[in-house]
Amino acid sequence: MTDDAAARALWATMPLDLQFEVDKLVSDNRPAQALKVIRKWGLDPKPGIAESRAVTDYRASVLKPPPRFT
């Protein structure tokens, strides 16, 4: 399974409250804090740092604003 597929799978299993919190932190450009929230949430099994980072990177790619043309 690729990192992106694993990140999507982990994201799909997260509670909605956690998804909302992660999206807010990633949108506020605070990916390190989002990683900490994922790790401390109490998921079983607890995701590792690499898995949590993959989720924050995945969400950043989903939430990034479209390019601006000037």
N, C-alpha and C positions, 0 to 999 in steps of 0.2 A: 504494500500500500504506500502510495506517495505521501509526502508530508502534507500536501494540500488536501488529499482525500482523507487522511487521518485527522487533520484539523477540522474538516467539514463534519466528519463522523462524531468527533468529540463535541463540537458545537451543537450538533443535533441532540445530544444526550443531556446538555446542560439545562438546568431549570430556567424558566423565563426571567426570573428576577436576576439571575447571574448574567444571562445574555444582555439584559438591559443595562446592568452596571458596567459590563465590559464594553459595550458599544459606546456608552457615555464617556468612559475614560479614554478609549481609543479616539473618539471624536475630539476630545479635549487635548489630544496629542500627549497622553500620559500612558504609553504602553507598558512601562515598567510597573506602574501601579495596577494596571489591569492584570498583568501577569501574577502579581501578588494576590489579588482578589481571587483569581482562578485557583491558585494553589491553596489558599486558606479557606475556601468555601466549604469544604467537607465532602467533596466528591469521592466516591469509592469505585474503583481505585483512584488514589490521588494522582493527578497528572504530573509528570515531571516538568522540569524547566523547559526542555526542548519542545514538548507537546504544548505547553502553555504559550510559549513564544510563537509556535506555529499558528495557534488560534488567534493571537493578537495580530500577527502579520496577515492572516487570512481576512480578519475583520477590517483591518486597515485598507486592504485592497478592495473590499466590498464597499466601504463607506467613503472612500476618497471622492472628492468632488470631481466633476467632469472638467476636462481642460477648458481654459478660457481662450477664446480667439479674439484677438484685437486687430 
